[in-house]
Amino acid sequence: MTLTLALDTATDVASVAVAADGQVLAEVSLPGRRHAAALLPAVTGALRMVGCTLRDVDRVLCADGPGSFTGLRIGLATAQGIARANEAVTAGTMPSLLATAWGAAGLADGPVVVAYDALRGDVYGAMYRVGLKRVEVIVPPRLGPLAVLLSGVAERPGLVVGDLAAIDEPTTRRWTGRSPVAAGPRAAALIGLDGVPGGVREIPDLIVFEPDYGRPAEAQARWERAHGRTLPDTGGEFR
């Protein structure tokens, strides 16, 4: 039996799921930006529900953003701690946006657009066609106003899902003929897409892996604005 632990901490609502051989046995959600204090207890609690501990985990799946810098760091640090304790653990990753699209695909007649509030008038948005056997990325995860992100895309979406506070309903209705649907990422979706082409990507070395934050942390942005250059060893985010 392969015991898989999945973590999604990219948005305000974190979630944890546990599966045995691909079958989800337990899932826990953590609303309200409580990731730092509540994630590890949620992990151990979900494992306890199925009679297991951290030592029993064979595989870790971790959402890689884009999303909250702090949330993603907490999720990754938790996954890395598990991997450090057991070098045999394998790891995979995928965007939270794709996880949400997978969960909503059954409601859509066509591609699914996913958008989360990125603050400052922007969203983290993407567009996918999700099937049982394959995922097609039509618009990869991007940062900006939703209408701008999808400008120039020939194919109209069948559904828009995500954070309703960040989604322009009139634009959504023009695209799809229906209102947007509130939906957040679920860790169980990572498990559902594990092994599906275009879904979960393998992480060869989880210890050195960096998620896609979408934008630099606010502390980094302030430093770069004050100094007029990129923060050393960050990959160059200054604009």
N, C-alpha and C positions, 0 to 999 in steps of 0.2 A: 504494500500500500504506500502511495505517495501522499504525504500530508502537506498541503499548500496553505500558506498564510498570505493573504492579500491586504494591502494597505493603500488607502487613498486619502491624502491629507492636503490636496491642492486648493480646496475651497473652504468656506466657513464651516461646512459640514464634513467632518471626517468619517470614515467608515472602515471597518475591519471585517474580513470574512475568512472562514476556515473551510477547507474542502478536503475530502479524501478521494483520490483518483478522479478529480474533476467534479465531484458531486458536492455542492455547497451544503455544509452541515450546520453552520452557525454564522450569523452576521450581526454586527453591532454598529449603530450610528451614534455620532457625537456632535450634536449641533452646538453652535455658539462659540466658536474659536477657543475651545478648551483643549486643543491638541496637546500642548506641552504637559499639562497635568493629567490628562485622561487617556492618552493614547496607549501607553504601556499597560495600565490596568485593564483597558478594553481588550488588548491583545491577550493577556493572560486569562481574562474572564471568558473570552470566546473559546480559547483552547480548553479551558476547564469545562465548558458546556459539553464538549465532545470527549471528555476524559483524557485529555492530552496536556502536555507542557511544552515549553519552548524547546526542550531537548528533543522533542519528537518531530519538529518541523524539518521537512526535506527540501522545500522550495518556498521562496519568498517572491511575491510580485508586488511592485511598488509603482504607483502612478508618478510620472515624471514631469507633470506640469503641461503647459504653463499655469501659473497660479501663485498663491501666496508664498513669498520667499520663506517666511518663518515656518509655515505649515509644511512645505516641501522638505525643508531641512530636518524637521522633527521626524517626518515619515522615513526619510532616507537614513537618518542616524539610527532609528530603531531597527530598520532592516540590516544596516551594517553591523550593529551589535549582535544580531542573531547570526550573521555570517561569520563574524569573528569568533563566536563561541563554537561554531561547527563549520569547518572548512568544506565539508561535503555538501552544504546547502547550495542549490542552484538558484539563480535569480533572473527575473525578467521585468520588463517595464513597458508602459504604454501611456499615451496622454489621457488625462481625465476626460477631456473632451470626447475622445473616442469611446471611452467607457460609457458615457452618458448617451451617445448616439446608439450604441449597441443595445442599451436598455430600452430605447424608445423606437427602435427600428420597426417593431411590429405594429406601431400606430401610424406609420407613414406610407404613403403611396409615392415613393421616390426618395431622393437623397434627404438626409437629416442635417440641418444646421444646428450647431450647439454654440451657446454664448454664455459666458460668465462675466459678471461685473469685474472689471479691472481697475475701477475708480478713474478719476481724472477725465471722465467722459469717454473712456475706452472700454472695450470688451476684449476678452480672450475668445476668439471665434474660430470655427473650423466647419468644414462640410464633408460629409462622408456618405458613401453608399455601403450599407452593412448587410451582408447575407450570412447564411449559416456556414458557408464554406470559404468565404473570402471577404476582405474589407478593401474598399477602394477609397483612397484619399483624393477628393476633388479639390478642396482648398485646405492646405495644411494649417495647423494652429498659427494664428497671427494675432497681433495686438493693434487695436485701432477701433474706430466707429464701425459698427456691424455693416451698415450699408456700403461703406468704403471697402471693407474687407472682401465683400462679395461682388463689387463692381467688376464688370467684364466677364463674369462667369455666365456661360451660355445656358447652363441647365438650371431650371428653377427647382428649389427645394420642395419636398412634400410636407415637411414639418420643421418648425423651429422650436427648440427646447432649451431650457437652462434657467438662468436667473431672470425672472420677469422684470425686476427693477432695472435691468440693463438692456432690455429688448424693446425696440420700437414697434409697438403693436400695429400701427397703420401700415408701416413698411412690411411687416410680417404678413398682414392680410393681403396686401397686393401680391406678394410672392406666392403665398400658399392657399389663399382663400379661407383661412381659418386663423384663430387666435393662437399665439404661442402657448406652449405647455410648460408648466413649472416642473423642473426635474433637476436633480443633483446627481453627482457621480456616486456610484456604489462599488465597493470593493469586489462584490460578487461578479461584476462585469469583467474585471480583469481575469478572473478564473474562467468565465465563459469564453473569453477570447484567447486563452492560452492554447497555443497550437494551431489557431486559425491563421492562414496566410494573410499578412497585413495587420495582424493583431499584436499580440505580445512579442516584444523583441528581447532576445537573450542579452544579459549583461555578463560579459566574460569576467570582469573584476568589479564586484560591487563596491569594494573599499575605495576605489578611486573614481567611481561614477559621479557625475554631476547632473542634476535634473535641469530641465528647461524652465528657467524662472520667468521668461517672457520679458522682464525688465529687471534692472538692478535693484537691490534693496535700497530703501529710502536713505539709509545712512551712507551708502556708497554714492548715491546720486548727489547728496548734499556735499560730500567731500569733493567730488569731481567738479561740481559747479563752483565751489570755493577756490579750487586750485587750477581750474582750467585745463585739466588733463585727466586721463584715465587713472583709476586707482591701480597701483602696480599689482601684477599677477591676477587680473580679473578678466582678461580677454578683450578689454577695450570697449567699454559701453558708452564712453563720453560722446555727447553730440552738442 
